[in-house]
Amino acid sequence: MNKHGGTFGDAGCFSFYPTKNITVLGEGGMIITNNEKLAKKMRKIVNHGEEGDIPM
């Protein structure tokens, strides 16, 4: 397969736990997708059910 990590499948997940190479000074992560319906659902989950603008 000639693809980068996170570019195949419906979504990709990345973890930024403090002991890994890339960190966020605490626990964190990132979810990526090119599916708008799935992205909307993930934003709602991340924001504890709230809809609307999510500060990034």
C-alpha positions as CSV (number, residue, x, y, z in Angstrom):
1,M,0.0,0.0,0.0
2,N,1.4,3.4,-1.0
3,K,-0.5,5.7,1.4
4,H,0.4,7.7,4.4
5,G,-1.0,6.8,7.9
6,G,-4.5,8.2,8.4
7,T,-5.3,8.5,4.7
8,F,-7.2,5.3,4.2
9,G,-10.4,4.1,5.8
10,D,-13.3,6.2,7.0
11,A,-11.3,8.0,9.7
12,G,-7.8,8.1,11.1
13,C,-6.9,8.6,14.8
14,F,-3.6,9.9,16.3
15,S,-2.6,10.0,19.9
16,F,-0.4,12.7,21.5
17,Y,0.2,11.0,24.9
18,P,3.1,12.7,26.7
19,T,5.4,9.7,26.3
20,K,5.1,9.7,22.5
21,N,7.3,11.6,20.0
22,I,4.6,14.3,19.4
23,T,3.0,15.6,22.6
24,V,0.5,18.3,23.7
25,L,1.8,18.8,27.3
26,G,-0.9,16.4,28.5
27,E,-3.2,13.9,27.0
28,G,-4.6,14.7,23.5
29,G,-5.3,13.3,20.1
30,M,-6.7,14.0,16.7
31,I,-9.3,12.4,14.5
32,I,-9.3,13.0,10.7
33,T,-11.8,12.1,8.0
34,N,-13.0,13.4,4.7
35,N,-16.6,12.3,5.4
36,E,-18.6,15.3,6.4
37,K,-21.4,13.3,8.1
38,L,-18.9,11.4,10.2
39,A,-17.0,14.6,11.0
40,K,-20.1,16.2,12.3
41,K,-20.8,13.3,14.6
42,M,-17.3,13.3,15.9
43,R,-17.4,17.0,16.6
44,K,-20.6,16.5,18.6
45,I,-19.0,13.6,20.6
46,V,-15.8,15.6,21.3
47,N,-17.9,18.6,22.5
48,H,-20.1,16.5,24.8
49,G,-23.2,16.7,22.7
50,E,-23.0,20.4,22.0
51,E,-23.6,21.6,18.4
52,G,-22.3,24.8,16.8
53,D,-19.0,26.5,16.8
54,I,-16.3,24.5,18.5
55,P,-13.2,26.5,19.5
56,M,-10.1,25.0,18.0
